[in-house]
Amino acid sequence: MSHRIFALAAVIAALFVGAPHARGADYPNRAIRLIVPYSPGGGTDVMARRLAGEMGNGLGQRILVENVGGAGGNIGMMQVAKAAPDGYTLVLALTAQFAVNKSLYQNLPYDPLKDYEPIALLAVAPYVLVVHPDLPVHTVNELIDLAKKEPGKLSYASAGNGSGAHLSAELLKSMAGIDMIHVPYKGAGSAYADLLAGRVQVMFSTYAPITGYLESGMLRAIAVSTEKRSAGLPDVPAISEALPNYRSDVWYVLAAPAGTPQSIVARLNKEALTALKSPVIEKHLSGDLIHVVGSPPEEVKPFIASEIVKWGDVVKTSGAHIE
């Protein structure tokens, strides 16, 4: 009897040890949830749906995009952190959720490094530094010179405290040693209205919402925030050309819950990088000045860790915080 019990225990143990490999071998065998921690219709949502379509074709299963907005993306991030680490719940999130919120929120309900298994750094996009056309500046150096001559007089708009536009401007202020007044709005729409009217003079903005304003001359682009110039705006310098080492961009990370088997992570990375090369996605990304990165999984976590430190310093200097 004892021999049979030991034999049965050995079989059960072998089954448990082999279970992750078995799950990985037949993965995926049902639909996958892709959580976007923003409301429907925004740029992240559009990117997620296009990516889901292409990756689903490669995986042979549907990827269903689920928008879980609120609390700066924290609600959606929490859902993924608590999900089973089986590859059937993923998240597509940005700089804010993986780097900025760590220092912006006093009690962040998830750990960006410990609670997730990164699949790929998908892409990066610049902010465009724009000014009202009545402001007599055409370059970053001219903006810095004017701000130094008139400290505290220039104002810049953002979509709210701790937003990407806010922190991009704070990084510029810190590196250039200038003072500009922050005017936060409840969303980008009202910020654009006051910028176009000249009630504020400066703003960091993503490209898509301001394309028409730039083409009509209602706003003037003086720089992009990425390390190098954007192929879509080749005549607009990078801020780093005036301020070496300046970089503030929106980056997109695809991730799964911590503990997801590496075989599944590798499969998802392969399909994500293949999807990024599809004509549909390439056209969409290039039109919005989004640059494809497509990193291997092992490079993502060190990158996020360095970004947490960088933006933690900026948040502290700015004084921004959310309870």
HUTA-V934076 format. One record per helix or strand of 3 or more residues. SS is the DSSP state (hx for helix, st for strand). FROM is the first residue (numbers start at 1). TO is the last residue. Records with the same first field share a line. If there is no record, write none. Layout:
SS=FROM-TO  FROM-TO
This chain:
hx=2-25  43-59  71-82  95-104  140-149  164-176  188-197  208-216  231-233  239-241  262-276  279-287  297-318
st=32-36  63-67  89-94  116-126  128-132  155-158  181-184  202-205  219-224  249-257  290-292
